[in-house]
């Protein structure tokens, strides 16, 4: 829905991406902020963002809460994206938004799989998928952290994994589950062999 906004205001979206990368935000944050800004512009009939103001943001936040009925955390993400856009792309403070309709926070009990359920899930996987899912569960890796994992970040001797540029652009160390040491060694050897062929 925001394709037209990105086309019309290409320079602003290029600057938005550049500013986000300068601050070392995650790729997910970049995509999310870009999407929210595009939706906001479309909501305002593709008017020049320089002509829009805090009141337009208030109307959009009200629309998200009352019409779209989005979650409170999602509404907050939209607000953060727009404040960032005003400050770092348009070069002005957004100003006082005033009272807007807050999305209602749903009261939900977090869903956590039992050890048995995780075991059943892992039984259904094999190969690289099994190894990745096992590492994510056993070492507490996020999906992108697992995908970006490099051989040099795995310390087999110490039984550790170094996670670089995780959430908030922070590095951290996690345990390398013993169960996955041998399968991981075999996967690394297999990939090296394929590269050399």
TIRO-2110 file (N, C-alpha, C; in Angstrom, 1 decimal):
// TIRO-2110
0.8, -1.2, 0.0, N, 1, A
0.0, 0.0, 0.0, CA, 1, A
0.9, 1.3, 0.0, C, 1, A
2.1, 1.2, 0.4, N, 2, A
3.0, 2.3, 0.5, CA, 2, A
3.9, 2.5, -0.7, C, 2, A
3.7, 1.7, -1.7, N, 3, A
4.6, 1.7, -2.9, CA, 3, A
4.6, 3.1, -3.5, C, 3, A
3.4, 3.7, -3.7, N, 4, A
3.4, 5.0, -4.4, CA, 4, A
4.1, 6.1, -3.5, C, 4, A
3.9, 6.0, -2.2, N, 5, A
4.6, 7.0, -1.3, CA, 5, A
6.1, 6.9, -1.4, C, 5, A
6.6, 5.7, -1.5, N, 6, A
8.0, 5.5, -1.7, CA, 6, A
8.6, 6.0, -3.0, C, 6, A
7.8, 5.9, -4.0, N, 7, A
8.1, 6.4, -5.4, CA, 7, A
8.2, 7.9, -5.4, C, 7, A
7.1, 8.5, -4.9, N, 8, A
6.9, 9.9, -4.9, CA, 8, A
8.0, 10.6, -4.0, C, 8, A
8.2, 10.1, -2.9, N, 9, A
9.1, 10.7, -1.9, CA, 9, A
10.4, 9.8, -1.7, C, 9, A
11.0, 9.4, -2.8, N, 10, A
12.1, 8.5, -2.8, CA, 10, A
13.3, 9.1, -2.0, C, 10, A
13.6, 10.4, -2.2, N, 11, A
14.7, 11.0, -1.5, CA, 11, A
14.5, 11.0, 0.0, C, 11, A
13.3, 11.2, 0.5, N, 12, A
13.0, 11.1, 1.9, CA, 12, A
13.2, 9.7, 2.5, C, 12, A
12.7, 8.7, 1.7, N, 13, A
12.9, 7.3, 2.1, CA, 13, A
14.3, 6.9, 2.1, C, 13, A
15.1, 7.4, 1.1, N, 14, A
16.5, 7.1, 1.1, CA, 14, A
17.2, 7.6, 2.3, C, 14, A
16.8, 8.9, 2.7, N, 15, A
17.4, 9.5, 3.9, CA, 15, A
17.0, 8.8, 5.2, C, 15, A
15.8, 8.3, 5.2, N, 16, A
15.3, 7.6, 6.4, CA, 16, A
16.1, 6.3, 6.6, C, 16, A
16.4, 5.6, 5.5, N, 17, A
17.2, 4.4, 5.6, CA, 17, A
18.6, 4.7, 6.1, C, 17, A
19.2, 5.8, 5.5, N, 18, A
20.5, 6.2, 5.8, CA, 18, A
20.7, 6.5, 7.3, C, 18, A
19.7, 7.3, 7.8, N, 19, A
19.7, 7.7, 9.2, CA, 19, A
19.6, 6.5, 10.2, C, 19, A
18.7, 5.6, 9.8, N, 20, A
18.5, 4.4, 10.6, CA, 20, A
19.8, 3.6, 10.7, C, 20, A
20.5, 3.5, 9.5, N, 21, A
21.7, 2.7, 9.5, CA, 21, A
22.8, 3.4, 10.2, C, 21, A
22.8, 4.7, 10.2, N, 22, A
23.8, 5.5, 11.0, CA, 22, A
23.7, 5.2, 12.5, C, 22, A
22.5, 4.9, 12.9, N, 23, A
22.3, 4.6, 14.3, CA, 23, A
22.4, 3.1, 14.6, C, 23, A
22.7, 2.3, 13.6, N, 24, A
22.9, 0.9, 13.8, CA, 24, A
21.6, 0.2, 14.3, C, 24, A
20.5, 0.6, 13.9, N, 25, A
19.2, -0.1, 14.2, CA, 25, A
19.2, -1.4, 13.4, C, 25, A
18.4, -2.3, 13.9, N, 26, A
18.3, -3.6, 13.2, CA, 26, A
17.6, -3.4, 11.8, C, 26, A
17.8, -4.4, 10.9, N, 27, A
17.1, -4.4, 9.6, CA, 27, A
15.6, -4.5, 9.8, C, 27, A
15.2, -5.2, 10.8, N, 28, A
13.7, -5.3, 11.1, CA, 28, A
13.1, -3.9, 11.5, C, 28, A
13.9, -3.1, 12.3, N, 29, A
13.4, -1.8, 12.7, CA, 29, A
13.4, -0.9, 11.4, C, 29, A
14.4, -1.0, 10.6, N, 30, A
14.4, -0.2, 9.4, CA, 30, A
13.2, -0.5, 8.5, C, 30, A
12.9, -1.8, 8.3, N, 31, A
11.8, -2.2, 7.4, CA, 31, A
10.5, -1.7, 8.1, C, 31, A
10.4, -1.8, 9.4, N, 32, A
9.2, -1.4, 10.1, CA, 32, A
8.9, 0.1, 10.0, C, 32, A
10.0, 0.9, 10.3, N, 33, A
9.9, 2.3, 10.2, CA, 33, A
9.5, 2.8, 8.8, C, 33, A
10.1, 2.2, 7.8, N, 34, A
9.8, 2.6, 6.5, CA, 34, A
8.4, 2.3, 6.1, C, 34, A
7.9, 1.2, 6.6, N, 35, A
6.5, 0.8, 6.3, CA, 35, A
5.5, 1.7, 7.0, C, 35, A
5.8, 2.1, 8.2, N, 36, A
4.9, 3.0, 9.0, CA, 36, A
4.8, 4.4, 8.3, C, 36, A
6.0, 4.9, 7.9, N, 37, A
6.0, 6.2, 7.3, CA, 37, A
5.3, 6.2, 6.0, C, 37, A
5.4, 5.1, 5.2, N, 38, A
4.7, 5.0, 3.9, CA, 38, A
3.2, 4.9, 4.1, C, 38, A
2.8, 4.1, 5.1, N, 39, A
1.4, 4.0, 5.4, CA, 39, A
0.8, 5.4, 5.9, C, 39, A
1.6, 6.1, 6.7, N, 40, A
1.1, 7.4, 7.2, CA, 40, A
0.9, 8.4, 6.0, C, 40, A
1.9, 8.4, 5.1, N, 41, A
1.8, 9.2, 3.9, CA, 41, A
0.6, 8.9, 3.0, C, 41, A
0.3, 7.6, 2.8, N, 42, A
-0.8, 7.1, 2.1, CA, 42, A
-2.1, 7.5, 2.8, C, 42, A
-2.2, 7.4, 4.1, N, 43, A
-3.3, 7.8, 4.9, CA, 43, A
-3.6, 9.3, 4.7, C, 43, A
-2.6, 10.1, 4.5, N, 44, A
-2.8, 11.5, 4.2, CA, 44, A
-2.8, 11.8, 2.7, C, 44, A
-3.2, 10.9, 1.9, N, 45, A
-3.4, 11.0, 0.5, CA, 45, A
-2.2, 11.5, -0.3, C, 45, A
-1.0, 11.0, 0.2, N, 46, A
0.3, 11.3, -0.5, CA, 46, A
0.7, 12.7, -0.5, C, 46, A
0.2, 13.5, 0.5, N, 47, A
0.6, 14.9, 0.6, CA, 47, A
2.1, 14.9, 1.0, C, 47, A
2.7, 16.0, 0.6, N, 48, A
4.1, 16.2, 1.0, CA, 48, A
4.2, 16.2, 2.5, C, 48, A
5.1, 15.3, 3.1, N, 49, A
5.3, 15.3, 4.5, CA, 49, A
5.6, 16.6, 5.2, C, 49, A
6.3, 17.5, 4.4, N, 50, A
6.7, 18.8, 5.0, CA, 50, A
5.5, 19.6, 5.3, C, 50, A
4.3, 19.3, 4.6, N, 51, A
3.1, 20.1, 4.9, CA, 51, A
2.2, 19.5, 6.0, C, 51, A
2.6, 18.3, 6.5, N, 52, A
1.9, 17.6, 7.5, CA, 52, A
2.4, 18.0, 8.9, C, 52, A
1.6, 17.8, 9.9, N, 53, A
2.0, 18.3, 11.2, CA, 53, A
1.6, 17.3, 12.3, C, 53, A
1.8, 17.7, 13.6, N, 54, A
1.5, 16.8, 14.7, CA, 54, A
0.1, 16.4, 14.7, C, 54, A
-0.8, 17.3, 14.3, N, 55, A
-2.3, 17.0, 14.3, CA, 55, A
-2.6, 15.8, 13.3, C, 55, A
-1.8, 15.8, 12.2, N, 56, A
-2.0, 14.7, 11.2, CA, 56, A
-1.6, 13.3, 11.9, C, 56, A
-0.5, 13.4, 12.7, N, 57, A
0.0, 12.2, 13.4, CA, 57, A
-1.0, 11.8, 14.4, C, 57, A
-1.6, 12.7, 15.1, N, 58, A
-2.7, 12.4, 16.1, CA, 58, A
-3.8, 11.7, 15.4, C, 58, A
-4.3, 12.2, 14.3, N, 59, A
-5.4, 11.6, 13.5, CA, 59, A
-5.1, 10.2, 13.1, C, 59, A
-3.8, 10.0, 12.7, N, 60, A
-3.4, 8.7, 12.3, CA, 60, A
-3.4, 7.7, 13.4, C, 60, A
-2.9, 8.1, 14.6, N, 61, A
-2.8, 7.3, 15.7, CA, 61, A
-4.2, 6.9, 16.2, C, 61, A
-5.1, 7.9, 16.2, N, 62, A
-6.5, 7.6, 16.5, CA, 62, A
-7.1, 6.6, 15.6, C, 62, A
-6.8, 6.7, 14.3, N, 63, A
-7.3, 5.8, 13.3, CA, 63, A
-6.8, 4.4, 13.5, C, 63, A
-5.5, 4.3, 13.9, N, 64, A
-4.9, 2.9, 14.2, CA, 64, A
-5.6, 2.3, 15.4, C, 64, A
-5.9, 3.1, 16.4, N, 65, A
-6.6, 2.5, 17.6, CA, 65, A
-8.0, 2.2, 17.4, C, 65, A
-8.8, 3.1, 16.7, N, 66, A
-10.2, 3.0, 16.7, CA, 66, A
-10.7, 2.2, 15.5, C, 66, A
-10.1, 2.3, 14.3, N, 67, A
-10.5, 1.7, 13.1, CA, 67, A
-9.8, 0.4, 12.9, C, 67, A
-8.4, 0.5, 12.9, N, 68, A
-7.6, -0.7, 12.6, CA, 68, A
-7.5, -1.6, 13.9, C, 68, A
-7.8, -1.1, 15.0, N, 69, A
-7.8, -1.8, 16.3, CA, 69, A
-6.5, -2.6, 16.5, C, 69, A
-5.4, -1.9, 16.3, N, 70, A
-4.1, -2.5, 16.4, CA, 70, A
-3.7, -2.6, 17.9, C, 70, A
-2.7, -3.4, 18.2, N, 71, A
-2.2, -3.6, 19.6, CA, 71, A
-1.4, -2.3, 20.0, C, 71, A
-1.4, -2.1, 21.3, N, 72, A
-0.8, -0.9, 21.9, CA, 72, A
0.7, -0.8, 21.5, C, 72, A
1.4, -2.0, 21.5, N, 73, A
2.8, -2.0, 21.1, CA, 73, A
3.0, -1.6, 19.7, C, 73, A
2.1, -2.0, 18.8, N, 74, A
2.2, -1.7, 17.4, CA, 74, A
1.9, -0.2, 17.2, C, 74, A
1.0, 0.4, 17.9, N, 75, A
0.7, 1.8, 17.8, CA, 75, A
1.9, 2.6, 18.3, C, 75, A
2.5, 2.1, 19.3, N, 76, A
3.7, 2.8, 19.8, CA, 76, A
4.9, 2.8, 18.8, C, 76, A
5.0, 1.6, 18.1, N, 77, A
6.0, 1.5, 17.1, CA, 77, A
5.8, 2.5, 16.0, C, 77, A
4.5, 2.7, 15.6, N, 78, A
4.2, 3.6, 14.5, CA, 78, A
4.5, 5.1, 15.0, C, 78, A
4.2, 5.4, 16.2, N, 79, A
4.6, 6.7, 16.8, CA, 79, A
6.1, 6.9, 16.8, C, 79, A
6.8, 5.9, 17.2, N, 80, A
8.3, 6.0, 17.2, CA, 80, A
8.9, 6.3, 15.8, C, 80, A
8.3, 5.6, 14.8, N, 81, A
8.7, 5.7, 13.4, CA, 81, A
8.5, 7.1, 12.9, C, 81, A
7.3, 7.7, 13.2, N, 82, A
7.0, 9.0, 12.8, CA, 82, A
7.8, 10.1, 13.4, C, 82, A
8.0, 9.9, 14.8, N, 83, A
8.9, 10.9, 15.5, CA, 83, A
10.3, 10.9, 14.9, C, 83, A
10.8, 9.7, 14.6, N, 84, A
12.1, 9.6, 14.0, CA, 84, A
12.2, 10.2, 12.7, C, 84, A
11.2, 10.0, 11.9, N, 85, A
11.1, 10.6, 10.5, CA, 85, A
11.1, 12.1, 10.6, C, 85, A
10.3, 12.7, 11.5, N, 86, A
10.3, 14.1, 11.6, CA, 86, A
11.6, 14.7, 12.0, C, 86, A
12.2, 14.1, 13.0, N, 87, A
13.4, 14.6, 13.6, CA, 87, A
14.6, 14.4, 12.7, C, 87, A
14.8, 13.2, 12.1, N, 88, A
16.1, 12.9, 11.3, CA, 88, A
15.9, 13.1, 9.8, C, 88, A
14.7, 13.0, 9.3, N, 89, A
14.6, 13.2, 7.9, CA, 89, A
14.1, 14.6, 7.5, C, 89, A
13.0, 15.0, 8.2, N, 90, A
12.5, 16.4, 7.9, CA, 90, A
13.3, 17.4, 8.6, C, 90, A
14.0, 17.0, 9.6, N, 91, A
14.9, 18.0, 10.4, CA, 91, A
14.2, 18.9, 11.3, C, 91, A
13.0, 18.5, 11.7, N, 92, A
12.3, 19.4, 12.7, CA, 92, A
11.7, 18.5, 13.8, C, 92, A
11.5, 19.1, 15.0, N, 93, A
10.8, 18.3, 16.0, CA, 93, A
9.3, 18.2, 15.7, C, 93, A
8.7, 17.1, 15.9, N, 94, A
7.3, 16.9, 15.6, CA, 94, A
6.4, 17.9, 16.4, C, 94, A
6.7, 18.1, 17.6, N, 95, A
5.9, 19.1, 18.4, CA, 95, A
4.9, 18.3, 19.2, C, 95, A
4.0, 19.0, 19.8, N, 96, A
3.0, 18.5, 20.7, CA, 96, A
1.9, 17.8, 20.0, C, 96, A
1.8, 16.5, 20.2, N, 97, A
0.8, 15.7, 19.5, CA, 97, A
-0.6, 15.9, 20.2, C, 97, A
-0.5, 16.1, 21.5, N, 98, A
-1.8, 16.2, 22.2, CA, 98, A
-2.4, 14.8, 22.6, C, 98, A
-3.5, 14.8, 23.1, N, 99, A
-4.2, 13.6, 23.5, CA, 99, A
-4.7, 12.8, 22.3, C, 99, A
-4.3, 11.5, 22.2, N, 100, A
-4.8, 10.7, 21.2, CA, 100, A
-5.3, 9.4, 21.8, C, 100, A
-6.0, 8.7, 21.0, N, 101, A
-6.6, 7.4, 21.5, CA, 101, A
-5.6, 6.3, 21.6, C, 101, A
-5.3, 5.9, 22.8, N, 102, A
-4.3, 4.8, 22.9, CA, 102, A
-5.0, 3.4, 22.6, C, 102, A
-4.3, 2.6, 21.9, N, 103, A
-4.7, 1.3, 21.6, CA, 103, A
-4.8, 0.5, 22.9, C, 103, A
-5.8, -0.3, 23.1, N, 104, A
-5.9, -1.0, 24.4, CA, 104, A
-5.0, -2.2, 24.4, C, 104, A
-4.3, -2.4, 25.5, N, 105, A
-3.4, -3.5, 25.7, CA, 105, A
-4.2, -4.7, 26.1, C, 105, A
-4.0, -5.8, 25.3, N, 106, A
-4.7, -7.0, 25.5, CA, 106, A
-4.0, -7.7, 26.7, C, 106, A
-4.8, -8.4, 27.5, N, 107, A
-4.3, -9.1, 28.6, CA, 107, A
-4.2, -10.6, 28.2, C, 107, A
-3.0, -11.0, 28.0, N, 108, A
-2.8, -12.4, 27.5, CA, 108, A
-1.7, -13.0, 28.3, C, 108, A
-1.9, -14.3, 28.5, N, 109, A
-0.8, -15.1, 29.2, CA, 109, A
0.2, -15.5, 28.1, C, 109, A
1.5, -15.3, 28.3, N, 110, A
2.4, -15.7, 27.3, CA, 110, A
2.4, -17.2, 27.0, C, 110, A
2.5, -17.5, 25.8, N, 111, A
2.5, -18.9, 25.4, CA, 111, A
4.0, -19.4, 25.4, C, 111, A
4.2, -20.4, 26.2, N, 112, A
5.6, -20.9, 26.3, CA, 112, A
5.4, -22.4, 26.1, C, 112, A
6.2, -23.0, 25.2, N, 113, A
6.1, -24.4, 25.0, CA, 113, A
6.8, -25.2, 26.1, C, 113, A
6.3, -26.3, 26.5, N, 114, A
6.9, -27.2, 27.5, CA, 114, A
8.1, -27.9, 26.9, C, 114, A
9.0, -28.4, 27.7, N, 115, A
10.1, -29.2, 27.2, CA, 115, A
9.7, -30.3, 26.3, C, 115, A
8.6, -31.0, 26.7, N, 116, A
8.1, -32.1, 25.9, CA, 116, A
7.6, -31.6, 24.5, C, 116, A
6.9, -30.5, 24.5, N, 117, A
6.4, -29.9, 23.3, CA, 117, A
7.5, -29.5, 22.3, C, 117, A
8.5, -28.9, 22.9, N, 118, A
9.7, -28.5, 22.1, CA, 118, A
10.4, -29.8, 21.5, C, 118, A
10.4, -30.8, 22.3, N, 119, A
11.0, -32.1, 21.8, CA, 119, A
10.2, -32.7, 20.6, C, 119, A
8.9, -32.6, 20.7, N, 120, A
8.0, -33.1, 19.6, CA, 120, A
8.2, -32.2, 18.4, C, 120, A
8.3, -30.9, 18.6, N, 121, A
8.6, -30.0, 17.4, CA, 121, A
9.9, -30.3, 16.7, C, 121, A
10.9, -30.5, 17.5, N, 122, A
12.3, -30.8, 17.0, CA, 122, A
12.3, -32.2, 16.3, C, 122, A
11.5, -33.1, 16.7, N, 123, A
11.4, -34.4, 16.1, CA, 123, A
10.9, -34.4, 14.7, C, 123, A
10.1, -33.4, 14.4, N, 124, A
9.5, -33.2, 13.1, CA, 124, A
10.4, -32.6, 12.1, C, 124, A
11.5, -32.1, 12.6, N, 125, A
12.5, -31.4, 11.7, CA, 125, A
13.7, -32.3, 11.5, C, 125, A
14.5, -32.0, 10.4, N, 126, A
15.7, -32.7, 10.2, CA, 126, A
16.7, -31.8, 9.5, C, 126, A
17.9, -32.3, 9.3, N, 127, A
19.0, -31.5, 8.6, CA, 127, A
19.3, -30.2, 9.2, C, 127, A
19.5, -29.2, 8.3, N, 128, A
19.8, -27.8, 8.7, CA, 128, A
18.7, -27.2, 9.6, C, 128, A
17.5, -27.5, 9.2, N, 129, A
16.3, -26.9, 9.9, CA, 129, A
16.3, -27.3, 11.4, C, 129, A
16.6, -28.6, 11.6, N, 130, A
16.6, -29.2, 12.9, CA, 130, A
17.8, -28.5, 13.7, C, 130, A
18.9, -28.4, 13.1, N, 131, A
20.1, -27.8, 13.7, CA, 131, A
19.8, -26.4, 14.1, C, 131, A
19.2, -25.6, 13.2, N, 132, A
19.0, -24.2, 13.5, CA, 132, A
17.9, -24.0, 14.6, C, 132, A
16.8, -24.8, 14.5, N, 133, A
15.8, -24.7, 15.5, CA, 133, A
16.4, -25.1, 16.9, C, 133, A
17.2, -26.2, 16.9, N, 134, A
17.8, -26.6, 18.2, CA, 134, A
18.8, -25.5, 18.7, C, 134, A
19.5, -24.9, 17.9, N, 135, A
20.4, -23.8, 18.4, CA, 135, A
19.6, -22.6, 18.9, C, 135, A
18.5, -22.3, 18.2, N, 136, A
17.7, -21.2, 18.7, CA, 136, A
17.1, -21.5, 20.0, C, 136, A
16.6, -22.7, 20.2, N, 137, A
16.0, -23.1, 21.5, CA, 137, A
17.1, -23.2, 22.6, C, 137, A
18.1, -24.0, 22.2, N, 138, A
19.2, -24.3, 23.3, CA, 138, A
20.1, -23.1, 23.6, C, 138, A
20.3, -22.2, 22.7, N, 139, A
21.2, -21.1, 22.9, CA, 139, A
20.5, -19.8, 23.1, C, 139, A
19.2, -19.8, 22.9, N, 140, A
18.4, -18.6, 23.0, CA, 140, A
18.7, -17.6, 21.9, C, 140, A
18.9, -18.1, 20.7, N, 141, A
19.1, -17.2, 19.5, CA, 141, A
17.8, -16.7, 18.9, C, 141, A
17.8, -15.5, 18.5, N, 142, A
16.7, -15.0, 17.6, CA, 142, A
16.9, -15.5, 16.2, C, 142, A
15.9, -15.5, 15.4, N, 143, A
16.0, -16.0, 14.0, CA, 143, A
17.1, -15.4, 13.3, C, 143, A
17.2, -14.0, 13.2, N, 144, A
18.2, -13.3, 12.5, CA, 144, A
19.6, -13.6, 13.0, C, 144, A
19.7, -13.8, 14.4, N, 145, A
21.0, -14.1, 15.0, CA, 145, A
21.5, -15.4, 14.5, C, 145, A
20.6, -16.4, 14.4, N, 146, A
20.9, -17.7, 14.0, CA, 146, A
21.3, -17.7, 12.5, C, 146, A
20.6, -17.0, 11.7, N, 147, A
20.9, -16.9, 10.2, CA, 147, A
22.2, -16.3, 10.0, C, 147, A
22.6, -15.3, 10.8, N, 148, A
23.8, -14.5, 10.6, CA, 148, A
25.0, -15.2, 11.4, C, 148, A
24.8, -16.3, 12.1, N, 149, A
25.9, -16.9, 12.8, CA, 149, A
27.1, -17.3, 11.9, C, 149, A
28.3, -16.9, 12.4, N, 150, A
29.5, -17.3, 11.6, CA, 150, A
30.3, -18.3, 12.3, C, 150, A
31.1, -19.0, 11.5, N, 151, A
31.9, -20.1, 12.1, CA, 151, A
32.9, -19.5, 13.2, C, 151, A
33.4, -18.4, 12.9, N, 152, A
34.4, -17.8, 13.9, CA, 152, A
33.8, -17.4, 15.2, C, 152, A
32.4, -17.3, 15.2, N, 153, A
31.7, -16.9, 16.5, CA, 153, A
31.3, -18.1, 17.3, C, 153, A
31.7, -19.3, 16.9, N, 154, A
31.5, -20.6, 17.6, CA, 154, A
32.7, -21.0, 18.2, C, 154, A
32.7, -21.1, 19.6, N, 155, A
33.9, -21.6, 20.3, CA, 155, A
33.6, -23.0, 20.9, C, 155, A
34.0, -24.0, 20.1, N, 156, A
33.7, -25.4, 20.5, CA, 156, A
34.4, -25.7, 21.8, C, 156, A
35.6, -25.3, 22.0, N, 157, A
36.4, -25.6, 23.3, CA, 157, A
35.7, -25.0, 24.5, C, 157, A
35.3, -23.8, 24.4, N, 158, A
34.7, -23.2, 25.6, CA, 158, A
33.2, -23.5, 25.7, C, 158, A
32.6, -24.1, 24.6, N, 159, A
31.2, -24.4, 24.6, CA, 159, A
30.3, -23.1, 24.5, C, 159, A
30.8, -22.1, 23.7, N, 160, A
30.1, -20.9, 23.7, CA, 160, A
29.8, -20.4, 22.3, C, 160, A
28.8, -19.5, 22.1, N, 161, A
28.5, -18.9, 20.9, CA, 161, A
28.6, -17.4, 21.1, C, 161, A
29.3, -16.6, 20.3, N, 162, A
29.3, -15.2, 20.4, CA, 162, A
28.3, -14.6, 19.5, C, 162, A
27.3, -13.9, 20.0, N, 163, A
26.2, -13.3, 19.1, CA, 163, A
26.6, -11.9, 18.9, C, 163, A
26.9, -11.5, 17.7, N, 164, A
27.3, -10.1, 17.4, CA, 164, A
26.2, -9.3, 16.8, C, 164, A
26.2, -8.0, 17.2, N, 165, A
25.1, -7.1, 16.8, CA, 165, A
23.7, -7.6, 16.9, C, 165, A
23.4, -8.1, 18.1, N, 166, A
22.1, -8.6, 18.4, CA, 166, A
21.1, -7.4, 18.6, C, 166, A
20.1, -7.7, 19.3, N, 167, A
19.1, -6.6, 19.5, CA, 167, A
19.7, -5.4, 20.2, C, 167, A
19.5, -4.2, 19.7, N, 168, A
20.1, -3.0, 20.3, CA, 168, A
21.5, -2.9, 19.9, C, 168, A
21.9, -3.6, 18.9, N, 169, A
23.3, -3.6, 18.4, CA, 169, A
24.3, -4.0, 19.4, C, 169, A
23.9, -5.0, 20.3, N, 170, A
24.8, -5.4, 21.4, CA, 170, A
25.3, -6.8, 21.1, C, 170, A
26.6, -7.1, 21.5, N, 171, A
27.1, -8.4, 21.5, CA, 171, A
26.8, -9.1, 22.8, C, 171, A
26.7, -10.4, 22.7, N, 172, A
26.6, -11.2, 23.9, CA, 172, A
27.1, -12.6, 23.7, C, 172, A
27.3, -13.3, 24.8, N, 173, A
27.8, -14.7, 24.7, CA, 173, A
26.7, -15.6, 25.2, C, 173, A
26.5, -16.7, 24.5, N, 174, A
25.5, -17.7, 24.9, CA, 174, A
26.2, -19.1, 24.9, C, 174, A
25.5, -20.0, 25.6, N, 175, A
26.0, -21.4, 25.7, CA, 175, A
25.8, -22.1, 24.3, C, 175, A
26.7, -23.0, 24.0, N, 176, A
26.6, -23.9, 22.9, CA, 176, A
26.1, -25.2, 23.4, C, 176, A
24.9, -25.6, 23.2, N, 177, A
24.4, -26.9, 23.8, CA, 177, A
25.2, -28.0, 23.3, C, 177, A
25.6, -28.9, 24.2, N, 178, A
26.4, -30.0, 23.9, CA, 178, A
25.8, -31.0, 22.8, C, 178, A
24.5, -31.1, 22.9, N, 179, A
23.8, -31.9, 21.9, CA, 179, A
24.0, -31.6, 20.5, C, 179, A
24.3, -30.3, 20.2, N, 180, A
24.5, -29.8, 18.9, CA, 180, A
25.9, -29.6, 18.4, C, 180, A
26.9, -29.9, 19.3, N, 181, A
28.3, -29.7, 19.0, CA, 181, A
28.7, -30.6, 17.8, C, 181, A
28.4, -31.9, 17.9, N, 182, A
28.8, -32.8, 16.8, CA, 182, A
28.1, -32.5, 15.5, C, 182, A
26.7, -32.3, 15.5, N, 183, A
26.0, -32.0, 14.3, CA, 183, A
26.5, -30.7, 13.7, C, 183, A
26.9, -29.7, 14.5, N, 184, A
27.4, -28.4, 14.0, CA, 184, A
28.8, -28.6, 13.3, C, 184, A
29.6, -29.4, 14.0, N, 185, A
30.9, -29.7, 13.4, CA, 185, A
30.8, -30.3, 12.0, C, 185, A
29.8, -31.3, 11.9, N, 186, A
29.6, -32.0, 10.6, CA, 186, A
29.0, -31.1, 9.6, C, 186, A
28.1, -30.1, 10.0, N, 187, A
27.6, -29.2, 9.0, CA, 187, A
28.6, -28.2, 8.5, C, 187, A
29.5, -27.8, 9.4, N, 188, A
30.6, -26.9, 9.0, CA, 188, A
31.5, -27.6, 8.0, C, 188, A
31.9, -28.9, 8.3, N, 189, A
32.8, -29.7, 7.4, CA, 189, A
32.1, -29.9, 6.1, C, 189, A
30.8, -30.2, 6.1, N, 190, A
30.0, -30.4, 4.8, CA, 190, A
30.0, -29.2, 3.9, C, 190, A
29.8, -28.0, 4.5, N, 191, A
29.8, -26.7, 3.8, CA, 191, A
31.2, -26.4, 3.2, C, 191, A
32.2, -26.7, 4.0, N, 192, A
33.6, -26.4, 3.5, CA, 192, A
33.9, -27.3, 2.3, C, 192, A
33.4, -28.6, 2.4, N, 193, A
33.7, -29.5, 1.3, CA, 193, A
33.0, -29.1, 0.1, C, 193, A
31.7, -28.6, 0.2, N, 194, A
30.9, -28.1, -1.0, CA, 194, A
31.6, -26.9, -1.6, C, 194, A
32.2, -26.0, -0.8, N, 195, A
32.8, -24.8, -1.3, CA, 195, A
34.1, -25.2, -2.1, C, 195, A
34.8, -26.2, -1.6, N, 196, A
36.0, -26.6, -2.2, CA, 196, A
35.8, -27.3, -3.5, C, 196, A
34.6, -27.9, -3.7, N, 197, A
34.3, -28.6, -5.0, CA, 197, A
34.2, -27.7, -6.2, C, 197, A
END
